[in-house]
């Protein structure tokens, strides 16, 4: 997973279908694939946040167009909480990877 570059917002939300929120959805992460993005969205939703996926891949018909990544979007009011959940999850996974094998 790549962190979203805050300066790379041109056209970011143009084609995202999203529920009613105050302000435009915010990208909190960029995944390498639709599958990874769906897992991240599920993690955020299981923690009580609204989250959606935005991919410029012709509605899934052209997955090779995902070279720019698949964005994970949340309402602006939930962006900080989402970033904290993602950072905590990444730190936990890194700690588990550093554990010696059984």
ZAKOL-68523 format. One record per atom (N, C-alpha, C): residue number from 1; residue in three letters; x negated, y negated, z negated; atom name. Coordinates in nm, 2 decimals, always signed. Layout:
N
resi:NUM resn:ALA u:X v:Y w:Z name:CA $
...
REM end
This chain:
102
resi:1 resn:UNK u:-0.09 v:+0.12 w:+0.00 name:N $
resi:1 resn:UNK u:+0.00 v:+0.00 w:+0.00 name:CA $
resi:1 resn:UNK u:-0.09 v:-0.12 w:+0.00 name:C $
resi:2 resn:UNK u:-0.06 v:-0.22 w:+0.08 name:N $
resi:2 resn:UNK u:-0.13 v:-0.35 w:+0.09 name:CA $
resi:2 resn:UNK u:-0.05 v:-0.45 w:+0.01 name:C $
resi:3 resn:UNK u:-0.11 v:-0.54 w:-0.05 name:N $
resi:3 resn:UNK u:-0.04 v:-0.66 w:-0.11 name:CA $
resi:3 resn:UNK u:+0.00 v:-0.75 w:+0.00 name:C $
resi:4 resn:UNK u:+0.11 v:-0.82 w:-0.02 name:N $
resi:4 resn:UNK u:+0.16 v:-0.92 w:+0.08 name:CA $
resi:4 resn:UNK u:+0.07 v:-1.04 w:+0.07 name:C $
resi:5 resn:UNK u:+0.02 v:-1.09 w:+0.19 name:N $
resi:5 resn:UNK u:-0.05 v:-1.21 w:+0.20 name:CA $
resi:5 resn:UNK u:+0.06 v:-1.33 w:+0.19 name:C $
resi:6 resn:UNK u:+0.05 v:-1.41 w:+0.09 name:N $
resi:6 resn:UNK u:+0.15 v:-1.52 w:+0.07 name:CA $
resi:6 resn:UNK u:+0.15 v:-1.62 w:+0.19 name:C $
resi:7 resn:UNK u:+0.04 v:-1.62 w:+0.27 name:N $
resi:7 resn:UNK u:+0.04 v:-1.72 w:+0.38 name:CA $
resi:7 resn:UNK u:+0.09 v:-1.65 w:+0.51 name:C $
resi:8 resn:UNK u:+0.13 v:-1.53 w:+0.50 name:N $
resi:8 resn:UNK u:+0.17 v:-1.46 w:+0.62 name:CA $
resi:8 resn:UNK u:+0.33 v:-1.44 w:+0.62 name:C $
resi:9 resn:UNK u:+0.40 v:-1.55 w:+0.63 name:N $
resi:9 resn:UNK u:+0.54 v:-1.54 w:+0.62 name:CA $
resi:9 resn:UNK u:+0.62 v:-1.57 w:+0.75 name:C $
resi:10 resn:UNK u:+0.55 v:-1.59 w:+0.86 name:N $
resi:10 resn:UNK u:+0.61 v:-1.63 w:+0.98 name:CA $
resi:10 resn:UNK u:+0.70 v:-1.51 w:+1.04 name:C $
resi:11 resn:UNK u:+0.82 v:-1.53 w:+1.05 name:N $
resi:11 resn:UNK u:+0.91 v:-1.43 w:+1.10 name:CA $
resi:11 resn:UNK u:+0.94 v:-1.32 w:+1.00 name:C $
resi:12 resn:UNK u:+0.89 v:-1.33 w:+0.88 name:N $
resi:12 resn:UNK u:+0.89 v:-1.22 w:+0.79 name:CA $
resi:12 resn:UNK u:+1.03 v:-1.16 w:+0.76 name:C $
resi:13 resn:UNK u:+1.13 v:-1.25 w:+0.75 name:N $
resi:13 resn:UNK u:+1.26 v:-1.21 w:+0.71 name:CA $
resi:13 resn:UNK u:+1.37 v:-1.22 w:+0.82 name:C $
resi:14 resn:UNK u:+1.32 v:-1.24 w:+0.94 name:N $
resi:14 resn:UNK u:+1.41 v:-1.27 w:+1.05 name:CA $
resi:14 resn:UNK u:+1.52 v:-1.16 w:+1.07 name:C $
resi:15 resn:UNK u:+1.48 v:-1.04 w:+1.07 name:N $
resi:15 resn:UNK u:+1.57 v:-0.93 w:+1.11 name:CA $
resi:15 resn:UNK u:+1.61 v:-0.84 w:+0.99 name:C $
resi:16 resn:UNK u:+1.59 v:-0.89 w:+0.87 name:N $
resi:16 resn:UNK u:+1.62 v:-0.81 w:+0.75 name:CA $
resi:16 resn:UNK u:+1.77 v:-0.83 w:+0.72 name:C $
resi:17 resn:UNK u:+1.84 v:-0.71 w:+0.71 name:N $
resi:17 resn:UNK u:+1.97 v:-0.72 w:+0.66 name:CA $
resi:17 resn:UNK u:+1.97 v:-0.70 w:+0.51 name:C $
resi:18 resn:UNK u:+2.02 v:-0.80 w:+0.44 name:N $
resi:18 resn:UNK u:+2.01 v:-0.80 w:+0.29 name:CA $
resi:18 resn:UNK u:+2.13 v:-0.85 w:+0.23 name:C $
resi:19 resn:UNK u:+2.16 v:-0.81 w:+0.11 name:N $
resi:19 resn:UNK u:+2.28 v:-0.86 w:+0.04 name:CA $
resi:19 resn:UNK u:+2.28 v:-1.01 w:+0.01 name:C $
resi:20 resn:UNK u:+2.38 v:-1.06 w:-0.05 name:N $
resi:20 resn:UNK u:+2.38 v:-1.20 w:-0.09 name:CA $
resi:20 resn:UNK u:+2.28 v:-1.22 w:-0.20 name:C $
resi:21 resn:UNK u:+2.19 v:-1.31 w:-0.18 name:N $
resi:21 resn:UNK u:+2.09 v:-1.35 w:-0.28 name:CA $
resi:21 resn:UNK u:+2.07 v:-1.50 w:-0.28 name:C $
resi:22 resn:UNK u:+2.02 v:-1.56 w:-0.38 name:N $
resi:22 resn:UNK u:+1.99 v:-1.70 w:-0.38 name:CA $
resi:22 resn:UNK u:+1.85 v:-1.71 w:-0.32 name:C $
resi:23 resn:UNK u:+1.84 v:-1.77 w:-0.21 name:N $
resi:23 resn:UNK u:+1.71 v:-1.79 w:-0.14 name:CA $
resi:23 resn:UNK u:+1.68 v:-1.67 w:-0.05 name:C $
resi:24 resn:UNK u:+1.58 v:-1.69 w:+0.03 name:N $
resi:24 resn:UNK u:+1.54 v:-1.58 w:+0.12 name:CA $
resi:24 resn:UNK u:+1.47 v:-1.47 w:+0.04 name:C $
resi:25 resn:UNK u:+1.49 v:-1.34 w:+0.08 name:N $
resi:25 resn:UNK u:+1.41 v:-1.24 w:+0.01 name:CA $
resi:25 resn:UNK u:+1.26 v:-1.26 w:+0.02 name:C $
resi:26 resn:UNK u:+1.19 v:-1.21 w:-0.07 name:N $
resi:26 resn:UNK u:+1.04 v:-1.22 w:-0.08 name:CA $
resi:26 resn:UNK u:+0.98 v:-1.09 w:-0.06 name:C $
resi:27 resn:UNK u:+0.87 v:-1.09 w:+0.02 name:N $
resi:27 resn:UNK u:+0.80 v:-0.96 w:+0.04 name:CA $
resi:27 resn:UNK u:+0.70 v:-0.95 w:-0.08 name:C $
resi:28 resn:UNK u:+0.71 v:-0.83 w:-0.15 name:N $
resi:28 resn:UNK u:+0.62 v:-0.81 w:-0.27 name:CA $
resi:28 resn:UNK u:+0.51 v:-0.71 w:-0.23 name:C $
resi:29 resn:UNK u:+0.53 v:-0.64 w:-0.12 name:N $
resi:29 resn:UNK u:+0.43 v:-0.54 w:-0.08 name:CA $
resi:29 resn:UNK u:+0.45 v:-0.50 w:+0.06 name:C $
resi:30 resn:UNK u:+0.34 v:-0.45 w:+0.12 name:N $
resi:30 resn:UNK u:+0.35 v:-0.40 w:+0.26 name:CA $
resi:30 resn:UNK u:+0.30 v:-0.25 w:+0.26 name:C $
resi:31 resn:UNK u:+0.39 v:-0.16 w:+0.30 name:N $
resi:31 resn:UNK u:+0.35 v:-0.02 w:+0.30 name:CA $
resi:31 resn:UNK u:+0.30 v:+0.02 w:+0.44 name:C $
resi:32 resn:UNK u:+0.23 v:+0.13 w:+0.44 name:N $
resi:32 resn:UNK u:+0.17 v:+0.18 w:+0.57 name:CA $
resi:32 resn:UNK u:+0.27 v:+0.25 w:+0.66 name:C $
resi:33 resn:UNK u:+0.39 v:+0.29 w:+0.60 name:N $
resi:33 resn:UNK u:+0.49 v:+0.37 w:+0.67 name:CA $
resi:33 resn:UNK u:+0.63 v:+0.35 w:+0.61 name:C $
resi:34 resn:UNK u:+0.73 v:+0.38 w:+0.69 name:N $
resi:34 resn:UNK u:+0.86 v:+0.37 w:+0.64 name:CA $
resi:34 resn:UNK u:+0.88 v:+0.46 w:+0.52 name:C $
resi:35 resn:UNK u:+0.82 v:+0.58 w:+0.52 name:N $
resi:35 resn:UNK u:+0.84 v:+0.68 w:+0.41 name:CA $
resi:35 resn:UNK u:+0.78 v:+0.62 w:+0.28 name:C $
resi:36 resn:UNK u:+0.66 v:+0.56 w:+0.29 name:N $
resi:36 resn:UNK u:+0.60 v:+0.50 w:+0.17 name:CA $
resi:36 resn:UNK u:+0.69 v:+0.38 w:+0.12 name:C $
resi:37 resn:UNK u:+0.74 v:+0.30 w:+0.22 name:N $
resi:37 resn:UNK u:+0.82 v:+0.19 w:+0.18 name:CA $
resi:37 resn:UNK u:+0.95 v:+0.23 w:+0.11 name:C $
resi:38 resn:UNK u:+1.01 v:+0.34 w:+0.16 name:N $
resi:38 resn:UNK u:+1.13 v:+0.39 w:+0.10 name:CA $
resi:38 resn:UNK u:+1.10 v:+0.44 w:-0.05 name:C $
resi:39 resn:UNK u:+0.99 v:+0.50 w:-0.07 name:N $
resi:39 resn:UNK u:+0.95 v:+0.54 w:-0.20 name:CA $
resi:39 resn:UNK u:+0.94 v:+0.42 w:-0.30 name:C $
resi:40 resn:UNK u:+0.87 v:+0.32 w:-0.25 name:N $
resi:40 resn:UNK u:+0.85 v:+0.20 w:-0.33 name:CA $
resi:40 resn:UNK u:+0.99 v:+0.13 w:-0.36 name:C $
resi:41 resn:UNK u:+1.08 v:+0.12 w:-0.26 name:N $
resi:41 resn:UNK u:+1.21 v:+0.07 w:-0.28 name:CA $
resi:41 resn:UNK u:+1.28 v:+0.15 w:-0.39 name:C $
resi:42 resn:UNK u:+1.27 v:+0.28 w:-0.38 name:N $
resi:42 resn:UNK u:+1.34 v:+0.37 w:-0.48 name:CA $
resi:42 resn:UNK u:+1.28 v:+0.34 w:-0.62 name:C $
resi:43 resn:UNK u:+1.15 v:+0.32 w:-0.63 name:N $
resi:43 resn:UNK u:+1.09 v:+0.29 w:-0.76 name:CA $
resi:43 resn:UNK u:+1.15 v:+0.16 w:-0.81 name:C $
resi:44 resn:UNK u:+1.15 v:+0.06 w:-0.73 name:N $
resi:44 resn:UNK u:+1.21 v:-0.07 w:-0.78 name:CA $
resi:44 resn:UNK u:+1.35 v:-0.06 w:-0.82 name:C $
resi:45 resn:UNK u:+1.43 v:+0.01 w:-0.73 name:N $
resi:45 resn:UNK u:+1.57 v:+0.03 w:-0.76 name:CA $
resi:45 resn:UNK u:+1.60 v:+0.11 w:-0.89 name:C $
resi:46 resn:UNK u:+1.51 v:+0.21 w:-0.91 name:N $
resi:46 resn:UNK u:+1.53 v:+0.29 w:-1.04 name:CA $
resi:46 resn:UNK u:+1.49 v:+0.21 w:-1.16 name:C $
resi:47 resn:UNK u:+1.42 v:+0.09 w:-1.14 name:N $
resi:47 resn:UNK u:+1.39 v:+0.00 w:-1.25 name:CA $
resi:47 resn:UNK u:+1.49 v:-0.11 w:-1.26 name:C $
resi:48 resn:UNK u:+1.60 v:-0.10 w:-1.19 name:N $
resi:48 resn:UNK u:+1.71 v:-0.20 w:-1.19 name:CA $
resi:48 resn:UNK u:+1.70 v:-0.32 w:-1.11 name:C $
resi:49 resn:UNK u:+1.60 v:-0.32 w:-1.01 name:N $
resi:49 resn:UNK u:+1.59 v:-0.43 w:-0.92 name:CA $
resi:49 resn:UNK u:+1.65 v:-0.40 w:-0.79 name:C $
resi:50 resn:UNK u:+1.69 v:-0.51 w:-0.72 name:N $
resi:50 resn:UNK u:+1.74 v:-0.50 w:-0.58 name:CA $
resi:50 resn:UNK u:+1.62 v:-0.50 w:-0.49 name:C $
resi:51 resn:UNK u:+1.61 v:-0.41 w:-0.39 name:N $
resi:51 resn:UNK u:+1.50 v:-0.40 w:-0.30 name:CA $
resi:51 resn:UNK u:+1.55 v:-0.35 w:-0.17 name:C $
resi:52 resn:UNK u:+1.48 v:-0.39 w:-0.06 name:N $
resi:52 resn:UNK u:+1.51 v:-0.35 w:+0.07 name:CA $
resi:52 resn:UNK u:+1.38 v:-0.34 w:+0.15 name:C $
resi:53 resn:UNK u:+1.39 v:-0.28 w:+0.27 name:N $
resi:53 resn:UNK u:+1.28 v:-0.26 w:+0.36 name:CA $
resi:53 resn:UNK u:+1.30 v:-0.34 w:+0.49 name:C $
resi:54 resn:UNK u:+1.20 v:-0.40 w:+0.53 name:N $
resi:54 resn:UNK u:+1.20 v:-0.47 w:+0.66 name:CA $
resi:54 resn:UNK u:+1.09 v:-0.42 w:+0.75 name:C $
resi:55 resn:UNK u:+1.13 v:-0.36 w:+0.86 name:N $
resi:55 resn:UNK u:+1.03 v:-0.31 w:+0.96 name:CA $
resi:55 resn:UNK u:+1.06 v:-0.35 w:+1.10 name:C $
resi:56 resn:UNK u:+0.97 v:-0.40 w:+1.17 name:N $
resi:56 resn:UNK u:+0.99 v:-0.44 w:+1.31 name:CA $
resi:56 resn:UNK u:+0.96 v:-0.32 w:+1.40 name:C $
resi:57 resn:UNK u:+1.05 v:-0.22 w:+1.40 name:N $
resi:57 resn:UNK u:+1.02 v:-0.09 w:+1.47 name:CA $
resi:57 resn:UNK u:+1.14 v:-0.05 w:+1.56 name:C $
resi:58 resn:UNK u:+1.21 v:-0.15 w:+1.61 name:N $
resi:58 resn:UNK u:+1.33 v:-0.12 w:+1.69 name:CA $
resi:58 resn:UNK u:+1.43 v:-0.03 w:+1.63 name:C $
resi:59 resn:UNK u:+1.46 v:-0.06 w:+1.50 name:N $
resi:59 resn:UNK u:+1.56 v:+0.03 w:+1.43 name:CA $
resi:59 resn:UNK u:+1.51 v:+0.17 w:+1.41 name:C $
resi:60 resn:UNK u:+1.38 v:+0.19 w:+1.40 name:N $
resi:60 resn:UNK u:+1.33 v:+0.32 w:+1.37 name:CA $
resi:60 resn:UNK u:+1.30 v:+0.40 w:+1.50 name:C $
resi:61 resn:UNK u:+1.34 v:+0.35 w:+1.61 name:N $
resi:61 resn:UNK u:+1.32 v:+0.42 w:+1.74 name:CA $
resi:61 resn:UNK u:+1.17 v:+0.41 w:+1.79 name:C $
resi:62 resn:UNK u:+1.10 v:+0.31 w:+1.74 name:N $
resi:62 resn:UNK u:+0.96 v:+0.30 w:+1.79 name:CA $
resi:62 resn:UNK u:+0.87 v:+0.28 w:+1.66 name:C $
resi:63 resn:UNK u:+0.85 v:+0.39 w:+1.59 name:N $
resi:63 resn:UNK u:+0.77 v:+0.38 w:+1.47 name:CA $
resi:63 resn:UNK u:+0.63 v:+0.34 w:+1.49 name:C $
resi:64 resn:UNK u:+0.58 v:+0.35 w:+1.61 name:N $
resi:64 resn:UNK u:+0.44 v:+0.31 w:+1.64 name:CA $
resi:64 resn:UNK u:+0.43 v:+0.16 w:+1.63 name:C $
resi:65 resn:UNK u:+0.54 v:+0.09 w:+1.63 name:N $
resi:65 resn:UNK u:+0.54 v:-0.06 w:+1.62 name:CA $
resi:65 resn:UNK u:+0.52 v:-0.10 w:+1.47 name:C $
resi:66 resn:UNK u:+0.51 v:-0.01 w:+1.38 name:N $
resi:66 resn:UNK u:+0.49 v:-0.04 w:+1.24 name:CA $
resi:66 resn:UNK u:+0.34 v:-0.07 w:+1.21 name:C $
resi:67 resn:UNK u:+0.26 v:-0.10 w:+1.31 name:N $
resi:67 resn:UNK u:+0.12 v:-0.12 w:+1.28 name:CA $
resi:67 resn:UNK u:+0.10 v:-0.24 w:+1.19 name:C $
resi:68 resn:UNK u:+0.19 v:-0.33 w:+1.18 name:N $
resi:68 resn:UNK u:+0.18 v:-0.45 w:+1.09 name:CA $
resi:68 resn:UNK u:+0.22 v:-0.41 w:+0.95 name:C $
resi:69 resn:UNK u:+0.28 v:-0.29 w:+0.94 name:N $
resi:69 resn:UNK u:+0.32 v:-0.24 w:+0.81 name:CA $
resi:69 resn:UNK u:+0.47 v:-0.26 w:+0.79 name:C $
resi:70 resn:UNK u:+0.52 v:-0.21 w:+0.68 name:N $
resi:70 resn:UNK u:+0.67 v:-0.21 w:+0.65 name:CA $
resi:70 resn:UNK u:+0.68 v:-0.29 w:+0.52 name:C $
resi:71 resn:UNK u:+0.75 v:-0.40 w:+0.53 name:N $
resi:71 resn:UNK u:+0.76 v:-0.49 w:+0.41 name:CA $
resi:71 resn:UNK u:+0.87 v:-0.45 w:+0.31 name:C $
resi:72 resn:UNK u:+0.84 v:-0.46 w:+0.18 name:N $
resi:72 resn:UNK u:+0.93 v:-0.44 w:+0.08 name:CA $
resi:72 resn:UNK u:+0.98 v:-0.57 w:+0.03 name:C $
resi:73 resn:UNK u:+1.11 v:-0.59 w:+0.03 name:N $
resi:73 resn:UNK u:+1.17 v:-0.72 w:+0.00 name:CA $
resi:73 resn:UNK u:+1.25 v:-0.72 w:-0.13 name:C $
resi:74 resn:UNK u:+1.24 v:-0.82 w:-0.21 name:N $
resi:74 resn:UNK u:+1.33 v:-0.84 w:-0.33 name:CA $
resi:74 resn:UNK u:+1.38 v:-0.98 w:-0.33 name:C $
resi:75 resn:UNK u:+1.49 v:-1.00 w:-0.41 name:N $
resi:75 resn:UNK u:+1.53 v:-1.14 w:-0.43 name:CA $
resi:75 resn:UNK u:+1.42 v:-1.22 w:-0.50 name:C $
resi:76 resn:UNK u:+1.41 v:-1.35 w:-0.47 name:N $
resi:76 resn:UNK u:+1.31 v:-1.43 w:-0.53 name:CA $
resi:76 resn:UNK u:+1.31 v:-1.43 w:-0.69 name:C $
resi:77 resn:UNK u:+1.42 v:-1.42 w:-0.75 name:N $
resi:77 resn:UNK u:+1.43 v:-1.41 w:-0.89 name:CA $
resi:77 resn:UNK u:+1.37 v:-1.28 w:-0.95 name:C $
resi:78 resn:UNK u:+1.36 v:-1.18 w:-0.87 name:N $
resi:78 resn:UNK u:+1.30 v:-1.05 w:-0.92 name:CA $
resi:78 resn:UNK u:+1.16 v:-1.02 w:-0.87 name:C $
resi:79 resn:UNK u:+1.10 v:-1.12 w:-0.80 name:N $
resi:79 resn:UNK u:+0.97 v:-1.09 w:-0.74 name:CA $
resi:79 resn:UNK u:+0.86 v:-1.07 w:-0.84 name:C $
resi:80 resn:UNK u:+0.86 v:-1.15 w:-0.95 name:N $
resi:80 resn:UNK u:+0.76 v:-1.12 w:-1.05 name:CA $
resi:80 resn:UNK u:+0.77 v:-0.99 w:-1.12 name:C $
resi:81 resn:UNK u:+0.89 v:-0.95 w:-1.15 name:N $
resi:81 resn:UNK u:+0.92 v:-0.82 w:-1.21 name:CA $
resi:81 resn:UNK u:+0.88 v:-0.71 w:-1.12 name:C $
resi:82 resn:UNK u:+0.91 v:-0.72 w:-0.99 name:N $
resi:82 resn:UNK u:+0.88 v:-0.62 w:-0.89 name:CA $
resi:82 resn:UNK u:+0.72 v:-0.60 w:-0.88 name:C $
resi:83 resn:UNK u:+0.65 v:-0.72 w:-0.88 name:N $
resi:83 resn:UNK u:+0.51 v:-0.71 w:-0.87 name:CA $
resi:83 resn:UNK u:+0.45 v:-0.65 w:-0.99 name:C $
resi:84 resn:UNK u:+0.50 v:-0.67 w:-1.11 name:N $
resi:84 resn:UNK u:+0.45 v:-0.61 w:-1.23 name:CA $
resi:84 resn:UNK u:+0.48 v:-0.46 w:-1.23 name:C $
resi:85 resn:UNK u:+0.59 v:-0.42 w:-1.19 name:N $
resi:85 resn:UNK u:+0.62 v:-0.27 w:-1.18 name:CA $
resi:85 resn:UNK u:+0.53 v:-0.21 w:-1.08 name:C $
resi:86 resn:UNK u:+0.50 v:-0.27 w:-0.97 name:N $
resi:86 resn:UNK u:+0.41 v:-0.21 w:-0.87 name:CA $
resi:86 resn:UNK u:+0.27 v:-0.21 w:-0.92 name:C $
resi:87 resn:UNK u:+0.22 v:-0.31 w:-0.99 name:N $
resi:87 resn:UNK u:+0.09 v:-0.32 w:-1.05 name:CA $
resi:87 resn:UNK u:+0.07 v:-0.21 w:-1.16 name:C $
resi:88 resn:UNK u:+0.17 v:-0.20 w:-1.24 name:N $
resi:88 resn:UNK u:+0.17 v:-0.10 w:-1.35 name:CA $
resi:88 resn:UNK u:+0.16 v:+0.04 w:-1.30 name:C $
resi:89 resn:UNK u:+0.24 v:+0.07 w:-1.19 name:N $
resi:89 resn:UNK u:+0.25 v:+0.20 w:-1.13 name:CA $
resi:89 resn:UNK u:+0.11 v:+0.23 w:-1.07 name:C $
resi:90 resn:UNK u:+0.06 v:+0.13 w:-1.00 name:N $
resi:90 resn:UNK u:-0.07 v:+0.16 w:-0.93 name:CA $
resi:90 resn:UNK u:-0.18 v:+0.18 w:-1.04 name:C $
resi:91 resn:UNK u:-0.18 v:+0.10 w:-1.15 name:N $
resi:91 resn:UNK u:-0.28 v:+0.12 w:-1.25 name:CA $
resi:91 resn:UNK u:-0.26 v:+0.26 w:-1.32 name:C $
resi:92 resn:UNK u:-0.14 v:+0.30 w:-1.34 name:N $
resi:92 resn:UNK u:-0.11 v:+0.44 w:-1.39 name:CA $
resi:92 resn:UNK u:-0.16 v:+0.55 w:-1.30 name:C $
resi:93 resn:UNK u:-0.14 v:+0.53 w:-1.17 name:N $
resi:93 resn:UNK u:-0.19 v:+0.63 w:-1.07 name:CA $
resi:93 resn:UNK u:-0.34 v:+0.63 w:-1.07 name:C $
resi:94 resn:UNK u:-0.41 v:+0.52 w:-1.08 name:N $
resi:94 resn:UNK u:-0.55 v:+0.51 w:-1.08 name:CA $
resi:94 resn:UNK u:-0.61 v:+0.58 w:-1.21 name:C $
resi:95 resn:UNK u:-0.54 v:+0.56 w:-1.32 name:N $
resi:95 resn:UNK u:-0.59 v:+0.62 w:-1.45 name:CA $
resi:95 resn:UNK u:-0.57 v:+0.77 w:-1.44 name:C $
resi:96 resn:UNK u:-0.47 v:+0.82 w:-1.38 name:N $
resi:96 resn:UNK u:-0.45 v:+0.97 w:-1.36 name:CA $
resi:96 resn:UNK u:-0.55 v:+1.02 w:-1.27 name:C $
resi:97 resn:UNK u:-0.59 v:+0.95 w:-1.16 name:N $
resi:97 resn:UNK u:-0.69 v:+1.00 w:-1.07 name:CA $
resi:97 resn:UNK u:-0.83 v:+1.01 w:-1.13 name:C $
resi:98 resn:UNK u:-0.85 v:+0.92 w:-1.23 name:N $
resi:98 resn:UNK u:-0.98 v:+0.92 w:-1.30 name:CA $
resi:98 resn:UNK u:-1.00 v:+1.03 w:-1.40 name:C $
resi:99 resn:UNK u:-0.88 v:+1.09 w:-1.44 name:N $
resi:99 resn:UNK u:-0.89 v:+1.20 w:-1.54 name:CA $
resi:99 resn:UNK u:-0.96 v:+1.32 w:-1.48 name:C $
resi:100 resn:UNK u:-1.04 v:+1.39 w:-1.56 name:N $
resi:100 resn:UNK u:-1.11 v:+1.51 w:-1.51 name:CA $
resi:100 resn:UNK u:-1.00 v:+1.62 w:-1.49 name:C $
resi:101 resn:UNK u:-1.02 v:+1.70 w:-1.39 name:N $
resi:101 resn:UNK u:-0.93 v:+1.81 w:-1.36 name:CA $
resi:101 resn:UNK u:-0.91 v:+1.91 w:-1.47 name:C $
resi:102 resn:UNK u:-0.80 v:+1.98 w:-1.47 name:N $
resi:102 resn:UNK u:-0.77 v:+2.08 w:-1.58 name:CA $
resi:102 resn:UNK u:-0.84 v:+2.21 w:-1.54 name:C $
REM end
